[in-house]
């Protein structure tokens, strides 16, 4: 009797295990499919959009001499780099099973190095653009005088230098290893402290909550200032330009929050051991994470100039 019950339990367990494996495989297949179907249009639209942004802002003298427009040009350039070093390899790896990082340790290091630089510089440019719009739309002339094209170039150069130095540890401590179970080659961080910093310092804070909070705060303040421009003695051309740029920046800020926060929350959930130990739940989280990371990539693909009236 005991054996019979044990066999029945074993068969039931095997059935559940088979169903769980099948469901997990289905979720993984859907993840790959989503990456191809949604990822490729985002990549193409993003690259074309960012290139058009650069053409628009560089071709018009009014924008070339504007500090906020300068930051938006920087934003568009680094967004191109981010899409090429992050989304494009992801599409090739997840969607087509082509992982260049598994063949070259130097590619593994260089990709992450450029990716982190472009990501941080993109959010930095967005933060500087919102702060700049707040300053230029302030009623106090002293605040307005702080915003100059010379200062914007200096600040951009400083942050380029800072983020270039920031990525050096990844060049040193990133390497490729072979999994003893699957025999696949992965690009990994060899130092636990640096790995924890990558997860929570780089992804969660520097690429997540910190820029979102800064841009929301100064974006709202700039937009509030713009609504009061009509009541001030400001030249019409200047007023309209400030309105256009502040509207563009504010829309980008709102979309940034919408695209970034859900992904960051999911990223934190994926780091909880109790959740990832369950194969079926882990597959569900992986599918949700794939959807949210594609939404996150749309931040780099949004064409800011489409909001110019």
Secondary structure, 3 states (H helix, E strand, C coil): CHHHHHHHHHHHHHHHHHHHHHHHHHHHHHHHHHHHHHHHHHHHHHHHHHHHHHHHHHHCHHHHCCHHHHHHHHHHHHHHHHHHHHHHHHHHHHHHCCCHHHCCHHHHHHHHHHHHHHHHHHHHHHHHHHHHHHHHCCCCHHHHHHCCHHHHHHHHHHHHHHHHHHCHHHHHHEEEEECCCCCCEEEEECCHHHHHHHHHHHHHHHHHHHHHHHHHHHHHHHHHHHHCHHHCCCCHHHHHHHHHHHHHHHHHHHHHHHHHHHHHHHHHHCCCHHHHCCHHHHHHHHHHHHHHHHHHHHHHHCCHHHHCC
